[in-house]
Amino acid sequence: MRAGLIRLIAALLCVCAWLHARPSAAQERHGVVTLDLRPTAGGTPTHLCVVSESKSERARDRLWDLLEEQPEKVGAAGGVQTTAWRVRPKAWDGADDSVAHQQCAQDIVGDCRPRVELPTSLTQANDFYAACTFDSLADGGAIDDPRPLFVLLEHLEGSPPRIESIRLAGGVATIGVGADLDRVVVTARSLGGAYLPHARSERGSKEQSSDVGPGSTRSVLVVLPLRPRCQIVELTLPRTTLQPDDRGRLSVRAHGVALDVDKCVGPLLGNEVLQLRLPQAPLGVGSIDVELRASGGRPAARFGARYDGAWPERIPFALRFEQVSFRWRRPSCIYPNDRCPAATLANGIECVGTPTKTGCDYRCPGTVDSTSIDLDLPVEVTFEKTSPVQRWQDTLAHAGQTLSSYVDADKIHLDANVSDWDTDTPDNQISRVEIFGEDGTAKQYGVTHVPNLQLKVPGASCEPVRYRPVGDRSYDEGIANVANGRIEFGPPYRTARRVGFNVTLAIGGGPAWTSYAGNGAKPPLYFSGLGMFAIELRPRKPKLSRLAVEFRMGGTLGRYAVVKRGDEDTTTSTSRDTGWARLLFEPGLVFAAHQRLAIGVGLGLGMSLPFRRQEDIASDRLRFIASPNFDFRFRVRRWLRLVLQFRGVVHEQPFQLGTPSDPFSPKHDTAGSFITLAGVQASF
């Protein structure tokens, strides 16, 4: 009996123990939360840190120990602010500078370093614990370009989840939690890292029914769409290759923020592909601008493109020209060094040129307004110059090309500055300049009151050009240098001829007198023709060229009209003509008083000789004479002048008028005349 009672008590105790142990077994159930990590672009996370408010053996590291001490304020749409904490390399067992290359810009938009964003209400006083791991399918935890992800795991009902295990494999994370997933709702959301944080949590869906035995594991699947902060994209540049030494002249802007080329641009391999760590477009519209500065003889260029969405849809992403550059090599000597011809592309884009030592550097368009241009190479380029207006075309096949076209050789014009020419000096006017071409042809251009000339010089080059001024004087051919698109004549008087010649022919007459004359004798008249050949010496310099020295040779040929009266008691009279010649050598001076009027003076020295013997000649001895003269010369042509001359002759052989009362005295008796002459003068 006693033994039966003991067995009954033992059975009751077992039943009580079993009833007491049953709820404990239910509480010891374990659950598995599966995270399906699906990045919208780029690669899957290389490291995962699951954050919970509950500390466990697996989640024993405080979240704040994985973050930098100093936070950063981040503004969002609607004026909402969050606090960003940069992630320490401790989260992925990396070196302290393992993500320094991800800081593409000082601006937070271009800072691709991992960071966690939390509400501003949370501080380090709040306890969060993290369990971290790396992708088991990767080579290891320490990699050069880590992509960590921080995920906050929460229970909407019940205490925070206690993390017991965590595993990451190829974008799928399995998290073991000590909780009855039948009674709680599991949510997860991204806190950041290499990916953007979520504004709301994602609810999990249960994969198993709750009708299982004690100790079984429940599973919940949570799908987390991820958006990376930055990703490496490939860009292609049109008809432009990038060499390794181009990095120094490369600059990149993404969404208006300048990126660090050394950190966020991949290797340059001598092709058209550019690898870029690109931040996500903050407003859903992205822009990429790439500029190559001119350096080391390589031309400048700008490329760009716009796209809708966070990332370009098509990879590689093709950029288009925002600005194209090329060079134009000017023809030597015949184009000015200080200006560039206007250049316009076939699509109407105007280019801006900058003069260089060898030509011009063009950028099309001259200013960039951050919009791509409708440009496909090859494209036709139209050049245009002024003074005179001329156009020519060439073809641009690739950016940075050197073009060397110019107008046809028979249409070349050169400038000539004649503003310093003294063209109005009387009797030294310059009216035209004559240019001789390579084929011997000559063209004349007026220079009066024209400061600058545009001269057509077919086939012009750096070789000198032959020219000759044309004006009142005679000029020899000169040689003008060609440089900087100009003909450099120099002072035109250097080619003026110092020695000139002229011939003067004139006729006239005037009264004569003699000291050997009788009472009542009537003075005779002298009629004469004048012929003179002159050598003219004129200085070249304009200030002195109005004055010329002449050496004249010639003389007069004429006759005396001698009227002899009869007896005093008669009224009859007789007349006889006596032929007379004079040979003269005459120095003189000529002064140009006006453009058409010159004044000349001279003193002739020579001899006079009657060439018909008459009894009226008082003596037949040879007499030397002096003939002062004064004349006015009026120009009607460059080579022709009208001359009015007043000439006197003294110390001639005396002739007899009437019956002289005194005997002839060779020492005291003399004759002379004053003649007014009119004629023409030809110069050559």
SVG drawing of the C-alpha trace seen along z (x, -y; Angstrom):
<svg xmlns="http://www.w3.org/2000/svg" viewBox="-2 -169 90 171">
<polyline fill="none" stroke="black" stroke-width="0.4" points="0.0,0.0 2.7,-2.3 4.7,-1.4 1.6,-2.2 1.2,-5.5 4.8,-6.4 4.4,-5.5 1.2,-7.6 3.0,-10.6 5.9,-10.1 3.5,-10.0 1.8,-13.2 5.2,-14.9 6.1,-13.9 2.9,-15.2 3.4,-18.5 6.9,-18.7 5.8,-18.0 3.0,-20.7 5.6,-23.2 8.1,-22.4 5.8,-22.7 5.5,-26.6 9.3,-26.8 9.8,-24.7 7.5,-27.0 9.4,-30.0 12.7,-28.4 11.6,-28.3 14.0,-29.9 13.2,-31.9 15.1,-32.7 14.8,-36.0 15.9,-36.0 16.9,-39.3 16.6,-39.4 19.0,-42.2 18.3,-43.6 20.3,-46.6 18.7,-48.7 22.1,-49.3 25.7,-48.2 26.9,-45.2 25.4,-43.5 26.8,-44.3 30.2,-42.8 29.5,-43.3 26.4,-43.3 25.8,-44.6 22.4,-43.8 21.4,-46.3 19.1,-45.6 18.2,-47.2 18.8,-43.8 22.2,-42.7 23.2,-39.1 26.2,-36.9 26.3,-37.6 25.3,-41.2 27.6,-42.3 29.3,-45.4 27.7,-48.7 26.7,-50.5 28.4,-53.7 31.8,-51.8 31.5,-51.2 30.8,-54.9 32.9,-58.0 32.4,-60.2 31.5,-63.4 28.2,-63.4 27.2,-65.3 23.9,-67.1 22.1,-66.1 19.3,-68.1 16.5,-66.3 13.4,-67.3 10.8,-69.2 13.3,-70.7 13.8,-67.3 17.2,-66.8 19.0,-63.6 22.3,-62.9 24.9,-61.1 27.6,-59.1 30.5,-57.9 31.3,-54.2 34.7,-53.2 36.7,-50.5 36.3,-48.4 33.0,-47.3 34.7,-45.3 38.1,-44.8 39.7,-47.2 42.6,-49.6 41.9,-53.2 42.3,-54.6 40.6,-51.8 37.8,-54.1 39.7,-57.3 39.5,-56.8 35.7,-56.9 35.6,-60.6 35.1,-61.9 34.2,-65.4 34.0,-67.6 30.3,-68.0 28.2,-65.4 26.6,-64.5 29.9,-63.4 31.1,-61.7 30.8,-58.0 32.2,-56.8 29.8,-54.6 27.7,-56.4 24.7,-55.6 21.9,-58.0 19.7,-58.2 17.0,-60.6 18.4,-63.6 16.5,-62.5 18.8,-59.6 22.1,-60.1 24.9,-58.0 22.8,-57.5 20.6,-55.2 21.8,-51.6 22.0,-49.8 24.0,-46.6 25.3,-45.2 26.3,-41.8 28.5,-42.1 29.7,-39.6 31.0,-39.5 29.9,-37.8 31.0,-34.1 31.1,-33.8 33.8,-36.6 37.5,-36.1 37.4,-37.5 36.4,-40.4 39.2,-42.8 38.7,-44.1 39.8,-47.3 36.3,-48.5 33.9,-47.5 30.2,-47.9 28.8,-47.6 25.1,-47.6 23.6,-48.4 20.1,-46.9 17.9,-47.6 15.8,-44.6 12.7,-45.2 9.6,-43.5 6.4,-45.5 5.1,-43.4 7.2,-42.1 10.7,-42.8 13.5,-43.7 14.9,-40.7 17.8,-38.9 20.3,-38.0 21.8,-34.6 23.5,-34.1 24.1,-35.9 25.3,-34.8 25.6,-36.6 26.0,-34.8 25.6,-36.4 23.1,-39.1 21.0,-36.8 21.3,-37.2 20.0,-34.7 19.6,-35.9 18.9,-33.6 16.7,-35.2 15.6,-33.9 11.9,-34.7 8.6,-33.1 7.9,-34.5 4.3,-33.3 3.5,-35.9 5.6,-38.9 5.8,-40.9 9.4,-41.3 10.4,-44.5 13.7,-45.6 15.1,-48.7 18.4,-50.1 20.2,-52.5 22.8,-53.2 26.4,-52.3 27.3,-52.1 23.6,-52.3 20.9,-54.9 18.8,-54.6 15.2,-53.7 12.5,-56.1 10.2,-53.2 10.5,-49.6 9.7,-46.6 7.5,-43.9 8.4,-40.3 6.3,-37.5 6.1,-34.1 7.2,-31.1 5.9,-28.3 2.6,-27.7 2.5,-27.7 1.2,-24.1 4.6,-22.4 5.9,-20.7 7.9,-22.2 11.5,-23.3 10.8,-23.9 12.1,-27.0 9.9,-29.6 11.2,-31.6 10.3,-35.1 11.4,-36.6 12.0,-40.4 12.8,-41.9 14.9,-45.0 15.4,-47.1 18.7,-48.9 19.9,-52.0 23.7,-52.5 25.1,-55.9 27.6,-55.6 28.5,-53.0 31.2,-52.7 29.8,-53.3 31.5,-53.3 31.3,-56.4 32.3,-56.7 33.7,-59.8 33.0,-60.5 36.1,-60.2 38.4,-60.9 41.0,-58.6 42.3,-59.1 45.9,-58.4 47.4,-57.8 49.0,-61.3 45.6,-62.9 44.6,-62.6 46.3,-65.9 44.1,-67.8 40.9,-66.0 38.1,-67.3 34.7,-65.7 31.5,-67.1 28.5,-65.0 25.2,-66.7 27.0,-70.0 29.6,-68.7 33.3,-68.6 34.7,-65.1 38.3,-64.1 39.8,-62.7 42.6,-60.9 40.2,-59.1 37.1,-58.4 38.2,-58.0 39.5,-54.6 42.7,-53.8 43.0,-55.6 43.8,-52.9 44.2,-54.8 40.6,-54.2 37.3,-56.1 36.1,-54.5 36.2,-56.4 35.3,-54.5 33.8,-56.8 32.5,-56.4 29.3,-58.2 27.1,-59.4 23.3,-58.9 21.4,-61.7 19.9,-63.5 16.7,-64.8 16.1,-62.1 17.8,-63.9 21.5,-63.3 24.2,-65.1 27.7,-64.3 30.2,-66.8 33.8,-65.9 36.4,-68.5 39.8,-68.0 42.0,-71.1 44.5,-72.0 47.9,-71.0 51.1,-69.6 50.0,-70.3 46.8,-68.3 43.6,-70.3 40.7,-71.0 37.3,-69.4 34.1,-69.2 31.6,-66.4 28.3,-65.9 25.0,-64.2 21.8,-64.3 19.6,-61.4 16.4,-60.7 16.5,-58.6 19.1,-57.8 21.5,-56.1 22.0,-56.0 19.9,-53.2 22.4,-52.2 25.9,-51.2 28.3,-52.2 26.8,-55.6 27.6,-57.7 28.5,-61.3 28.1,-64.0 30.1,-67.0 29.4,-70.1 32.3,-71.8 34.7,-70.7 38.1,-72.3 40.4,-72.3 43.3,-74.3 43.8,-76.3 47.4,-76.8 47.7,-80.2 49.6,-80.5 53.0,-81.9 53.4,-85.7 50.2,-86.3 47.7,-86.3 47.9,-88.6 49.2,-87.0 46.9,-88.9 43.5,-87.9 41.6,-84.8 39.1,-84.3 35.5,-83.7 34.6,-80.0 31.1,-78.5 30.2,-74.8 27.7,-73.4 25.0,-73.2 25.3,-76.9 27.5,-76.7 29.8,-79.7 33.4,-79.1 35.7,-81.4 39.3,-81.6 42.4,-82.5 45.5,-83.5 48.6,-81.4 52.2,-81.5 51.3,-79.2 47.6,-79.9 44.4,-79.9 42.8,-77.6 39.1,-77.3 36.4,-76.2 32.9,-75.6 30.8,-77.0 32.9,-79.6 31.0,-79.4 29.4,-76.2 25.9,-76.4 25.8,-72.8 23.8,-71.5 24.9,-69.0 25.2,-70.2 23.9,-68.5 27.3,-67.6 28.4,-64.6 31.9,-64.4 33.0,-64.9 31.5,-68.3 32.1,-71.2 33.7,-74.3 33.2,-77.7 35.9,-80.3 35.4,-84.0 37.8,-86.9 37.3,-90.6 39.1,-93.4 38.1,-92.2 35.4,-89.6 36.5,-86.1 35.2,-82.7 36.5,-79.2 35.6,-75.7 37.3,-72.8 36.2,-69.5 36.7,-68.7 37.0,-64.9 37.9,-64.6 38.4,-66.8 41.7,-68.5 42.4,-68.3 44.7,-70.9 43.2,-72.5 45.3,-74.5 43.0,-75.6 43.0,-79.2 41.6,-81.0 42.9,-80.1 46.3,-81.5 44.9,-83.9 42.6,-85.5 45.1,-86.4 44.9,-89.9 47.4,-91.7 47.1,-94.8 49.3,-97.8 49.5,-100.7 50.1,-104.0 48.9,-106.4 52.5,-107.6 53.1,-108.3 53.6,-112.0 51.5,-112.1 50.6,-115.8 54.0,-117.5 53.9,-120.0 55.6,-118.7 56.1,-115.4 52.6,-114.0 52.1,-110.2 48.8,-109.2 49.2,-105.4 51.3,-102.4 52.0,-99.7 52.3,-96.1 54.0,-93.5 52.8,-89.9 54.8,-86.7 53.7,-86.5 54.9,-90.0 51.4,-91.6 51.1,-94.9 48.1,-96.4 47.8,-100.0 46.1,-101.2 45.3,-104.7 46.9,-105.9 45.6,-109.4 43.7,-109.9 43.5,-106.2 45.2,-105.1 45.1,-101.3 44.9,-99.3 43.8,-95.8 46.0,-94.7 45.4,-91.6 48.7,-89.8 48.1,-86.5 50.5,-83.8 51.8,-85.9 54.1,-84.1 57.0,-85.1 58.9,-86.3 59.3,-90.1 56.9,-91.9 58.1,-94.3 56.4,-97.7 56.8,-101.2 55.1,-104.4 53.5,-106.5 53.3,-110.3 54.8,-113.6 58.3,-112.2 59.8,-109.2 60.4,-106.2 62.4,-103.1 61.1,-99.7 61.3,-98.8 61.2,-95.6 58.6,-95.3 58.7,-92.6 55.6,-90.5 54.9,-89.7 51.9,-89.4 49.5,-89.6 50.9,-93.0 53.1,-94.5 55.7,-96.6 56.6,-99.3 58.6,-101.5 59.1,-105.2 58.3,-105.7 60.8,-108.5 63.6,-105.9 62.8,-104.8 62.4,-108.3 64.9,-109.2 67.2,-112.0 68.0,-112.9 65.4,-114.0 65.5,-115.6 63.3,-118.2 63.2,-120.0 61.8,-123.5 60.7,-125.1 59.4,-128.7 59.0,-131.7 58.7,-135.4 60.3,-138.8 61.0,-142.1 62.8,-145.4 66.5,-145.6 69.0,-148.4 72.5,-149.4 74.9,-152.1 76.2,-152.7 73.3,-154.5 72.8,-157.8 70.4,-160.6 66.8,-159.9 67.4,-156.1 64.4,-154.0 65.0,-151.0 64.7,-147.7 62.7,-144.6 64.2,-141.2 62.2,-138.1 63.5,-134.8 62.9,-131.1 64.3,-129.3 65.4,-125.7 66.8,-124.3 67.7,-120.8 68.0,-120.6 69.3,-118.0 67.3,-118.3 68.7,-117.2 66.0,-116.9 66.4,-115.6 64.4,-112.5 63.2,-113.5 59.7,-115.2 60.8,-118.3 63.5,-119.1 62.0,-117.7 60.1,-120.9 63.4,-122.5 65.4,-121.3 68.6,-122.3 68.8,-122.5 71.7,-122.6 70.4,-123.8 72.1,-123.8 70.7,-125.4 70.2,-128.9 68.1,-131.2 67.8,-131.7 66.2,-135.0 66.7,-138.3 66.8,-141.9 64.4,-144.1 66.5,-147.2 64.7,-150.2 67.0,-152.9 65.7,-156.4 66.7,-158.4 67.8,-162.1 66.1,-164.4 64.4,-166.4 62.8,-163.2 60.2,-160.9 61.5,-157.7 63.1,-154.9 64.5,-151.5 64.6,-148.3 66.9,-145.3 66.9,-142.1 70.0,-140.7 70.0,-137.0 71.3,-136.4 72.2,-133.2 73.1,-132.7 74.6,-129.6 74.0,-129.3 74.9,-127.1 72.5,-128.0 72.4,-126.9 69.1,-127.4 66.7,-126.7 63.1,-125.5 60.7,-125.8 57.3,-124.1 55.0,-126.7 51.8,-124.7 50.7,-121.3 50.5,-122.8 52.7,-125.9 56.5,-126.1 58.8,-129.0 62.2,-128.9 65.2,-131.2 68.5,-130.9 71.5,-132.7 72.7,-131.8 76.3,-132.2 77.5,-131.9 78.1,-133.8 76.1,-135.5 76.9,-135.4 75.3,-137.0 75.2,-134.5 74.4,-137.0 77.0,-139.8 75.6,-143.2 77.2,-146.6 75.1,-147.5 77.3,-145.3 79.7,-147.5 82.2,-144.9 82.8,-141.3 84.7,-140.3 83.3,-137.4 81.4,-138.6 80.5,-136.6 77.0,-137.4 74.9,-136.9 71.2,-136.0 69.3,-136.1 65.8,-134.7 62.6,-134.1 59.8,-131.8 56.5,-130.3 55.7,-126.7 52.1,-125.4 51.6,-121.7 48.9,-120.3 50.1,-116.7 52.6,-114.7 55.1,-115.2 53.9,-118.5 54.0,-122.1 53.2,-125.5 56.1,-128.0 56.1,-131.7 59.6,-133.1 61.1,-136.5 64.7,-136.7 67.2,-139.4 70.5,-139.5 73.4,-141.8 76.8,-142.5 76.1,-141.6 77.8,-142.8 76.6,-146.3 74.9,-147.2 74.6,-150.5 71.4,-152.5 71.5,-155.6 74.7,-157.6 76.5,-157.5 78.1,-160.8 80.9,-159.1 83.4,-156.6 82.9,-152.9 84.6,-151.9 84.8,-148.1 85.2,-148.6 82.3,-150.8 79.8,-150.1 77.4,-147.2 73.9,-145.9 71.2,-144.0 67.6,-142.9 64.6,-141.9 62.5,-139.0 59.1,-137.6 58.8,-133.9 55.9,-131.5 56.1,-127.7 56.0,-124.2 58.3,-122.0 58.3,-118.2 59.8,-116.1 61.1,-112.5"/>
</svg>
